[in-house]
């Protein structure tokens, strides 16, 4: 699949773009408040779009990022997509009250695949109503869906129920983001006629990986479409790889750092 870019940007420029759309993530089961503060410091220094943390760490992340443009995202109905509706909405309200800017909610894909569309859409509609005015990213867990047609239907379902972004994966299943799934979701967004963004998450660890997703987005959505308002990477290990691409950039560019946490 070729990119329509006549002359690809320099690697440093592509790396800066990828950093600017990164949700630097720590969703490790054993993470700590100290790890969240370190994550936020790294995000602020590098200039990522957001951090993504467990709901219990939202308040600390908001405090750590006060005065910076880095947004705070959290996850609900995560990672199983099977939590009771009242629990999902309670977690959403608590996170929003703590200052979360963005809610990443898992589509109840198991219920949906079993034919219970009402249960699945109740979660999406409930989170959309609760998070009115905030960004809602719907995780459709593409690696658990059986075929291309089902990924397409899930993407359209998410869009129809108010998704600001359609997100590939939780990063907690055997198959996470793939270029094939990304292509299907981006094409669904393109034909929807709605201003919906795309988030690739899970297993994206190298600059080459990131570049492939950026090129795909340009091919389907057009040059200039990729920005923090329309495109995100969800990753914990990607930032170091992108910073390495800047080591030969002009003075003033951020350099590599250590201490990446596990997550997506």
C-alpha positions in Angstrom: 0.0 0.0 0.0 1.8 3.1 -1.2 1.7 6.5 0.4 0.6 9.6 -1.6 3.3 11.7 -0.1 5.5 12.9 -3.0 8.5 13.4 -0.7 8.3 11.9 2.8 9.3 14.3 5.6 12.7 13.9 7.2 12.7 11.3 10.0 13.0 13.9 12.7 9.9 15.7 11.4 8.0 12.4 11.4 9.2 11.6 14.8 8.0 15.0 16.2 4.6 14.5 14.6 4.3 11.1 16.1 5.3 12.4 19.5 2.7 15.2 19.2 -0.1 12.6 18.7 1.1 10.1 21.4 -1.0 9.2 24.4 1.9 8.2 26.7 0.4 5.3 28.6 0.8 3.4 31.8 -1.9 0.8 32.3 0.3 -1.8 34.0 -1.5 -3.7 36.7 1.1 -2.9 39.3 1.8 0.7 38.5 2.0 3.3 41.3 1.4 7.0 41.9 5.1 7.7 41.7 5.2 6.0 38.3 2.3 8.2 37.2 4.2 11.3 38.2 7.2 10.2 36.3 5.0 9.4 33.2 3.6 12.9 33.4 7.0 14.5 33.6 8.1 12.6 30.5 5.0 13.5 28.6 5.4 17.2 29.5 9.1 17.2 28.6 8.5 15.5 25.2 5.3 17.3 24.3 2.9 14.4 23.9 -0.8 14.9 23.3 -1.9 13.1 26.5 -1.1 10.6 29.2 -3.4 7.7 29.7 -3.7 6.3 33.2 -6.0 4.2 35.4 -8.9 6.1 36.8 -7.4 6.1 40.3 -4.4 8.1 39.1 -6.3 10.8 37.2 -6.2 13.4 40.0 -2.5 12.9 40.4 -1.9 13.2 36.7 -4.0 16.4 36.5 -2.0 17.9 39.3 1.3 16.9 37.8 0.3 18.4 34.4 -1.2 21.6 35.5 0.1 24.5 33.4 1.0 22.2 30.5 -1.0 21.4 27.3 -0.8 17.6 27.9 -4.2 16.2 28.4 -5.3 13.4 30.8 -7.0 10.3 29.5 -8.3 7.4 31.4 -10.0 4.1 30.7 -13.5 2.7 31.7 -15.0 -0.7 31.1 -11.4 -1.7 30.7 -10.0 -4.1 29.5 -12.8 -6.7 29.5 -15.8 -4.6 28.2 -18.0 -6.6 30.5 -18.5 -4.3 33.5 -22.0 -3.4 34.6 -23.4 -0.2 33.2 -23.8 1.5 36.5 -20.2 0.7 37.4 -18.9 2.1 34.1 -20.9 5.3 34.5 -19.8 5.7 38.1 -16.1 5.3 37.1 -16.6 7.8 34.3 -18.2 10.4 36.6 -15.4 10.0 39.2 -12.7 10.4 36.5 -14.4 13.5 35.1 -14.8 15.0 38.5 -11.0 14.4 39.1 -10.3 16.3 35.9 -10.0 13.8 33.1 -10.1 15.3 29.7 -10.7 12.1 27.7 -12.5 8.8 28.4 -11.4 5.7 26.5 -14.3 3.2 26.8 -14.3 -0.4 25.7 -17.2 -1.4 23.5 -18.9 -4.4 25.1 -17.8 -6.4 22.1 -18.6 -9.8 23.5 -22.2 -8.9 24.2 -22.4 -7.2 20.8 -21.0 -10.2 19.0 -23.5 -12.4 20.8 -26.3 -10.2 19.4 -27.0 -8.0 22.4 -26.6 -4.7 20.7 -28.7 -2.9 23.3 -26.3 -3.7 26.1 -23.4 -2.6 24.0 -24.9 0.7 22.9 -26.2 1.4 26.4 -22.6 1.7 27.6 -21.6 3.9 24.7 -24.6 6.2 25.0 -24.2 6.3 28.8 -20.6 7.3 28.6 -21.3 9.8 25.8 -24.0 11.5 27.9 -21.9 11.5 31.1 -18.8 12.8 29.3 -20.6 15.5 27.4 -18.1 18.1 26.3 -15.2 15.7 26.8 -13.5 13.4 24.3 -14.8 9.9 24.1 -12.6 7.2 22.4 -14.3 3.9 21.8 -12.1 0.9 21.9 -13.5 -1.8 19.5 -10.9 -4.4 20.3 -10.2 -5.3 16.7 -8.0 -8.3 17.5 -11.0 -10.0 19.0 -13.3 -9.4 16.1 -13.6 -12.3 13.6 -13.3 -10.6 10.2 -13.0 -7.3 8.3 -16.7 -6.9 8.0 -17.2 -7.1 11.7 -14.4 -4.5 12.4 -16.2 -2.2 9.9 -19.5 -2.7 11.6 -18.0 -2.0 15.0 -16.3 1.1 13.8 -19.6 2.4 12.3 -21.4 1.5 15.5 -18.9 3.5 17.6 -19.2 6.5 15.3 -23.0 6.3 15.3 -23.0 6.4 19.1 -20.9 9.5 19.5 -17.3 8.4 19.4 -14.8 11.3 19.0 -12.1 8.7 18.2 -12.4 5.0 17.3 -9.5 3.1 18.9 -8.3 -0.3 17.8 -7.4 -2.1 21.0 -6.8 -2.3 24.8 -3.4 -3.7 24.3 -4.4 -6.5 26.7 -5.3 -9.2 24.1 -3.2 -11.5 22.0 -3.7 -9.3 18.9 -3.7 -5.6 19.2 -3.3 -2.9 16.6 -2.7 -4.0 13.0 -2.4 -2.0 9.8 -5.3 -4.1 8.3 -7.6 -3.1 11.2 -6.4 0.5 11.0 -7.2 0.6 7.3 -10.8 -0.6 7.9 -11.4 1.9 10.7 -9.9 4.8 8.8 -12.1 4.0 5.8 -15.2 3.8 8.0 -14.3 7.2 9.4 -13.7 8.6 5.9 -17.1 7.5 4.6 -19.0 8.5 7.8 -19.0 12.2 7.0 -18.3 12.9 10.7 -15.3 14.6 12.3 -14.1 11.4 14.0 -10.5 10.6 14.9 -8.5 7.4 15.0 -6.3 5.9 17.7 -4.0 3.0 17.2 -2.9 1.2 20.3 -1.2 -2.0 21.3 2.2 -3.3 20.1 3.4 -0.1 18.3 6.9 0.2 19.6 9.2 1.4 16.8 9.5 4.5 14.7 9.0 2.3 11.6 5.7 1.0 13.1 4.6 4.6 13.8 5.6 5.8 10.3 3.5 3.0 8.7 0.4 4.1 10.5 1.0 7.8 9.7 1.4 7.0 6.1 -1.8 4.9 6.1 -3.7 7.8 7.6 -2.4 10.2 5.0 -3.3 7.8 2.2 -6.9 7.4 3.3 -7.6 10.8 5.0 -5.3 13.1 3.0 -2.2 15.2 3.7 -2.5 17.4 6.7 -5.2 15.3 8.4 -3.0 13.9 11.2 -3.0 16.0 14.3 -3.7 15.5 18.0 -7.4 16.3 17.3 -7.7 13.5 14.7 -5.0 10.9 15.3 -3.4 9.3 18.4 -1.0 6.5 19.2 -1.6 4.7 22.5 1.8 3.4 23.7 4.2 3.1 26.5 7.3 1.9 24.7 7.1 4.1 21.6 8.4 7.4 23.0 12.0 6.2 23.5 12.1 4.9 19.9 10.8 8.3 18.6 13.2 10.3 20.7 16.1 8.3 19.2 15.1 9.6 15.8 15.7 13.1 17.1 19.3 12.5 18.3 20.7 14.0 15.0 18.1 16.8 14.9 19.1 20.4 15.5 20.0 21.6 19.0 17.0 22.0 21.2 15.2 18.8 20.2 14.4 16.5 23.1 16.7 13.5 23.5 16.2 9.9 24.5 15.3 9.2 28.1 15.1 6.0 30.2 12.5 4.5 32.5 9.6 3.6 30.2 6.8 1.9 32.0 4.8 -1.1 30.8 1.3 -0.6 29.5 -0.2 -0.8 26.0 
